[in-house]
Amino acid sequence: MIGCYDFCGHYEWTFAWFEELGGHNLVRAYWLEAISQDSQTHAEAEIVGHGIEGMKRYWEHTLAEEAADHVMTATDKVYRIDMHQCPSKGFLIRNGLEQYRDYCDHCMGWIGPMMQKAGFVVDHEHNHRGQCWWEMRQKSDPTPPSAPGTLSGENDVRLLPGWKSDLADTIDHYERATDPDDKTTVS
């Protein structure tokens, strides 16, 4: 059995290997089938079955287990995660492991299809340095993503000094998305 951090390096390498073997569509298929539809069925049961309450239960437990530096904010209409330091991306950065072009995309690769099934859309950004934010709301809710600081206050990752810096060339942006390729890149 490999440890959690060893798993992160292997996981990231697997994405690159699949892309080399069968292209981007094979990587997407892996995210959908092996992660979303297989290893994360417990997340789907919580979220499809219980909406925002299920998101709270799933991510409170999972992110605590992963020792993620994060803050969660929830209302009856939106669930938000501010990831101040992702433990798995942080491990990859600290150890110089970068095989796949955007490790962070795998989150949308498995979360997006699950949210679509649950009737939610996702607003999300990541800066490729282990920091990101997520807002999940019902597809029928036309509310745009919150402005920095308005939903999660001082805990909003976009207010951290390192959110945008010379170290991050770009930020990937998803708006009302459920597909890992439905993103734009902003500087």
KEGU-573535 format. One record per residue (C-alpha): residue number from 1; chain; y, x, z. Coordinates in nm, 2 decimals, decimal comma, m for minus. Last residue first. Example, Ala and Ser with C-alpha at 12.3 -4.5 7.8 and 13.67 -1.06 7.14 Angstrom:
<atoms>
2 A m0,11 1,37 0,71
1 A m0,45 1,23 0,78
</atoms>
This chain:
<atoms>
187 A 3,65 m0,35 m1,67
186 A 3,47 m0,67 m1,76
185 A 3,12 m0,72 m1,90
184 A 3,01 m1,06 m2,00
183 A 2,69 m1,23 m1,90
182 A 2,44 m1,49 m2,03
181 A 2,16 m1,24 m2,08
180 A 2,01 m1,30 m1,74
179 A 2,00 m1,67 m1,80
178 A 2,10 m1,93 m1,53
177 A 2,48 m1,92 m1,58
176 A 2,78 m2,11 m1,47
175 A 2,98 m1,79 m1,51
174 A 2,81 m1,45 m1,50
173 A 3,02 m1,13 m1,49
172 A 2,90 m0,77 m1,51
171 A 3,15 m0,52 m1,36
170 A 3,23 m0,21 m1,55
169 A 3,29 0,17 m1,52
168 A 3,23 0,17 m1,15
167 A 3,30 0,50 m0,99
166 A 3,66 0,49 m1,08
165 A 3,70 0,20 m0,85
164 A 3,65 m0,18 m0,83
163 A 3,45 m0,30 m0,53
162 A 3,52 0,02 m0,34
161 A 3,81 m0,10 m0,13
160 A 3,63 m0,42 m0,03
159 A 3,81 m0,74 m0,12
158 A 3,56 m0,84 m0,40
157 A 3,28 m0,83 m0,14
156 A 3,43 m1,13 0,03
155 A 3,38 m1,09 0,40
154 A 3,76 m1,12 0,47
153 A 3,74 m1,48 0,38
152 A 3,41 m1,61 0,24
151 A 3,54 m1,90 0,04
150 A 3,90 m1,82 m0,04
149 A 3,88 m1,44 m0,01
148 A 3,87 m1,36 m0,38
147 A 3,91 m1,68 m0,59
146 A 3,62 m1,91 m0,58
145 A 3,41 m1,97 m0,89
144 A 3,50 m2,27 m1,09
143 A 3,43 m2,63 m0,97
142 A 3,27 m2,84 m1,24
141 A 2,99 m2,97 m1,01
140 A 2,72 m3,14 m1,23
139 A 2,53 m2,81 m1,24
138 A 2,51 m2,82 m0,86
137 A 2,64 m2,50 m0,70
136 A 2,53 m2,14 m0,65
135 A 2,79 m1,87 m0,58
134 A 2,67 m1,51 m0,59
133 A 2,85 m1,18 m0,50
132 A 2,76 m0,82 m0,58
131 A 2,76 m0,47 m0,44
130 A 2,48 m0,21 m0,49
129 A 2,67 0,02 m0,72
128 A 2,63 m0,15 m1,06
127 A 2,94 m0,36 m0,99
126 A 2,78 m0,70 m0,98
125 A 2,93 m1,05 m1,05
124 A 2,79 m1,39 m1,01
123 A 2,86 m1,76 m1,07
122 A 2,53 m1,95 m1,08
121 A 2,43 m2,29 m1,19
120 A 2,21 m2,55 m1,00
119 A 1,98 m2,83 m1,10
118 A 1,67 m2,69 m0,91
117 A 1,49 m2,59 m1,23
116 A 1,81 m2,41 m1,35
115 A 1,83 m2,24 m1,01
114 A 1,47 m2,11 m1,05
113 A 1,54 m1,99 m1,40
112 A 1,85 m1,80 m1,28
111 A 1,69 m1,65 m0,97
110 A 1,42 m1,45 m1,16
109 A 1,62 m1,28 m1,43
108 A 1,95 m1,32 m1,24
107 A 1,80 m1,08 m0,99
106 A 1,65 m0,86 m1,26
105 A 2,00 m0,79 m1,40
104 A 2,07 m0,56 m1,10
103 A 1,85 m0,29 m1,25
102 A 2,08 m0,24 m1,54
101 A 1,98 0,03 m1,79
100 A 1,63 0,10 m1,65
99 A 1,53 0,45 m1,55
98 A 1,79 0,53 m1,29
97 A 1,65 0,69 m0,98
96 A 1,90 0,94 m0,83
95 A 1,76 0,90 m0,48
94 A 2,07 0,77 m0,32
93 A 2,14 0,54 m0,62
92 A 1,79 0,40 m0,63
91 A 1,79 0,34 m0,25
90 A 2,13 0,17 m0,27
89 A 2,00 m0,06 m0,55
88 A 1,71 m0,16 m0,31
87 A 1,92 m0,19 0,00
86 A 2,20 m0,39 m0,16
85 A 2,52 m0,30 0,01
84 A 2,81 m0,54 0,06
83 A 2,62 m0,83 m0,09
82 A 2,84 m1,14 m0,06
81 A 2,61 m1,45 m0,08
80 A 2,75 m1,79 m0,15
79 A 2,60 m2,14 m0,13
78 A 2,82 m2,42 m0,26
77 A 2,86 m2,80 m0,22
76 A 2,77 m2,89 0,14
75 A 2,93 m2,56 0,24
74 A 2,76 m2,23 0,28
73 A 2,87 m1,87 0,34
72 A 2,63 m1,57 0,36
71 A 2,73 m1,22 0,45
70 A 2,55 m0,90 0,34
69 A 2,43 m0,56 0,44
68 A 2,07 m0,60 0,35
67 A 1,80 m0,52 0,61
66 A 1,53 m0,63 0,36
65 A 1,37 m0,86 0,62
64 A 1,72 m1,00 0,70
63 A 1,78 m1,06 0,33
62 A 1,46 m1,25 0,30
61 A 1,49 m1,47 0,61
60 A 1,85 m1,58 0,56
59 A 1,79 m1,60 0,19
58 A 1,51 m1,85 0,20
57 A 1,64 m2,07 0,48
56 A 1,99 m2,09 0,35
55 A 1,88 m2,15 0,00
54 A 1,66 m2,43 0,12
53 A 1,95 m2,59 0,29
52 A 2,15 m2,55 m0,04
51 A 1,89 m2,73 m0,24
50 A 1,59 m2,86 m0,04
49 A 1,29 m2,89 m0,27
48 A 1,40 m2,68 m0,57
47 A 1,53 m2,42 m0,32
46 A 1,25 m2,41 m0,07
45 A 0,96 m2,44 m0,32
44 A 1,13 m2,20 m0,55
43 A 1,17 m1,94 m0,28
42 A 0,80 m1,98 m0,19
41 A 0,71 m1,94 m0,56
40 A 0,87 m1,60 m0,56
39 A 0,58 m1,38 m0,64
38 A 0,45 m1,59 m0,93
37 A 0,69 m1,80 m1,14
36 A 1,01 m1,62 m1,06
35 A 0,87 m1,26 m1,03
34 A 0,57 m1,22 m1,25
33 A 0,65 m1,49 m1,51
32 A 1,02 m1,49 m1,54
31 A 1,11 m1,13 m1,46
30 A 0,81 m1,01 m1,66
29 A 0,90 m1,23 m1,96
28 A 1,26 m1,09 m1,95
27 A 1,12 m0,74 m1,96
26 A 0,90 m0,83 m2,25
25 A 1,19 m0,98 m2,43
24 A 1,40 m0,67 m2,38
23 A 1,16 m0,45 m2,58
22 A 0,78 m0,43 m2,59
21 A 0,67 m0,09 m2,46
20 A 1,01 0,08 m2,41
19 A 1,14 m0,23 m2,24
18 A 0,83 m0,27 m2,03
17 A 0,85 0,10 m1,92
16 A 1,22 0,06 m1,83
15 A 1,15 m0,25 m1,62
14 A 0,85 m0,08 m1,45
13 A 1,06 0,22 m1,35
12 A 1,29 m0,02 m1,16
11 A 0,99 m0,17 m0,98
10 A 0,84 0,17 m0,90
9 A 1,17 0,30 m0,75
8 A 1,21 m0,02 m0,55
7 A 0,84 m0,02 m0,43
6 A 0,89 0,32 m0,28
5 A 1,16 0,16 m0,07
4 A 0,94 m0,12 0,05
3 A 0,64 0,10 0,13
2 A 0,34 0,14 m0,09
1 A 0,00 0,00 0,00
</atoms>
